[in-house]
Amino acid sequence: MTLRREVIGNVSELNARDQPIIHVMWHNQILAAPYLWRKMYPRRECVVLTSASKDGVVLASAVKVFKLGAVHGSSSRRGAAAIVALRRASKNGKDLVFTPDGPRGPRYQLQPGVIKIAQTTGLPIVPMRIDYLSCWTLKTWDRFRIPKPFSKVRIILEEPITVPRRLHDEEFEKERLRLEKCLLQDITDCEEKYGSDH
């Protein structure tokens, strides 16, 4: 609650959309995301894809505080059930939120699930980058970031990306790389640039 926010992107236009939206962000940026989401989108409903693990249960409990829902599943566990639940949520008008390099990485490598969901639902993808300008970085696989109290956080919302429903393998990979490249723009690696106490 002490964070100073700067939002870059057309939040008012996104808020005005009747159609659900898919938001994607990297796994190490998610700590303040539920709070920031509720500030940006006070009336939009969403569900977050979490892993089918104990960590996923903890995350689901955390987002529930901010009145956000959760769907459990990943590429390795409960994948098919998660896709069904996500499609159902979108049909009920809820936005979908993904961390496409989670739950186990590799860091900053976009897994194909979000592209598949965009294909099957026809929903636009909004890449969302959260940059904590002063943060601690944990020694985890994703270099998880914890923003320092009273620091500034910059949220960058890119223009929506629409994925065609029919794609050949090469076209699918091109779409995956396009989204990955968009999320990698202006990445500030706290641990590489400033050390673990950035």
N, C-alpha and C positions, 0 to 999 in steps of 0.2 A: 504493500500500500504506500510505501515511501518512494517508490520509483517515479522518476520523471519520464513522461512518455512523449515520443515524437512519432507520429504516424505519417508515413509517406504512401500515398495511394488514395483512390477514390472510395473511401469508406461509405459515404452517403449513397453512392450509386449501388454498391454491394448490398447495403442495408435495404434498399428499395426493391431489390429483386424478389419476385414471388417464387422463382425456381430455386430449389436447393443448390448449394455450391459445395465443391470439394476443396478443402484447404489442405495444403501440405507444408510441412516444416521439418527441419532436421531434429533428430531425437535429443541432441544435447541442448536444445533451445526451449524445451517444453516446461521448465519449472514455473515460470511466471505466465505461461500461455493461457491457462484457464481464466486467471484474473484479467489479463489483457483482452481476451476474447469477450468477456462479459462487458467490459468498458466500451469496446468498439461496436459490439453487436448486442445491445441490451434486450432486443426482442426476438432475435433469431434463435431457434433451437438447433442443437447439434448432437451428434454422437461421435465419440472418439474411439478409434480402433486401438485396443490394448492387447498385449500378449496374453496367451492362455496360461499364465504362470502366477506365482505369488506376487511378483512385482506388478503384474497387470491388475491384480485385484486391488493392490494398494493405490495404483494410479486411478482406477475406477472410483474408489472411495474419495480420492482427492478431488476429482473433477465434479463429483456429485455435490460437493459443497457449493460450487458455482452454478448448480442446476444444469449441468451438462450430463448427457448419457454416455454409456460405454458399450462397446461390442468387443467380446473376447475372441481372439484368433490371430493367426499369423501365417506366413508361408509354410511354416513347419508343423504347426499344430492348429487343428480346428479351422483350417483355411476355407473349406467349402461352406461350413456352417456360418462363418463370419461373413462371407460374400452374400449369402441369403439374408442374413440379418441387416447388413448394410443396405442392400437393395430395398428391403422392407422399410427401413428408416427413411430412405430418400423418398419413397412413394408416399410416406406420411408427412413429407415436407421438411424433413430435418437435414441440415447440412452435415457433411461427413468430414472428419479430420483425421489425417494420416501423418505418421512419422515414417517415411518410406525407407529409412535405413535401419529401422528397428525391427525386432527387439534386440538383435544381437550383432548387427553390423553386416559388413564392414562400414565404418563411419563414412558418411557422405557418398555412399553408393546407393542409388535409387533402385529398390526392388520393383519388379514389374506389376505387383498387385494393384497399385493405384491406377495404372494405365488400364488394366483390365476392368476395374470398376467404372472408370470414366467411359470406356467403350460400352459396357452393358447398360449403364444408366443414361448415357447421353448428357451427363452433367458437366459443366465447365470446371476446370481446375484453376484455383488461384494459388500460385506459389507465395508463401509467406516466410519472410526472413526476419528473425528476431536477433538483434545485435545488442548484447549487454556491453556497454562501453566501459564498465568497471565490474569485474567479476572474479570469483574464485573458479578454478578449473580442477575437477577431480581426476584421479588417475584411473579412470574407467575406460572401457573400450571406445566410448563415444566422446571422451573428454567432457563429461557433463558440466554444464556451467551454472553457477549460482550467482546471481547478481548481488552486488553489495548494496546495503541499505543506502537510500538517498542518491543512488546513482541513476544515470540516464539510460533508457532503453529505447532503441530505435526499431520500429516495426515497419517493414517494407512490404506492401501488397502489390504484386505485379498484376498486369492485365490478365484476365481470364484466358485460359488455353482450352480449346475444344479439340477433343480427340475423335477422329473418324471412327464410326462403328466397325467398319471392315478394314483390316490392315493385313498385308502380307508380313512375313517374319522380319524382313529388312525394314519395312515401314514402321512396324511396331518398335523395333530397336531405335529407329530414328526419333520417334516420339519420346521414348524413354530417355534418350540422351538429351533431347531438347529440354525436357523438364529438369533433369539433373543439372544441366548447365545453368539453367535459370536460377535454381536454388543455390548454386555455388558462387554466384556473383557476389563480390565484395565480402566474401567470408573472411572474418577476422579471427584467426586462431589465437585465442588468449594464451594457450600454453606454449605456442611457438614464438609469438611476438614479444610477450612480456613475462613468460614463466608461469608457474602455477598460481601465483598470487597477483594476477592481473587486476 
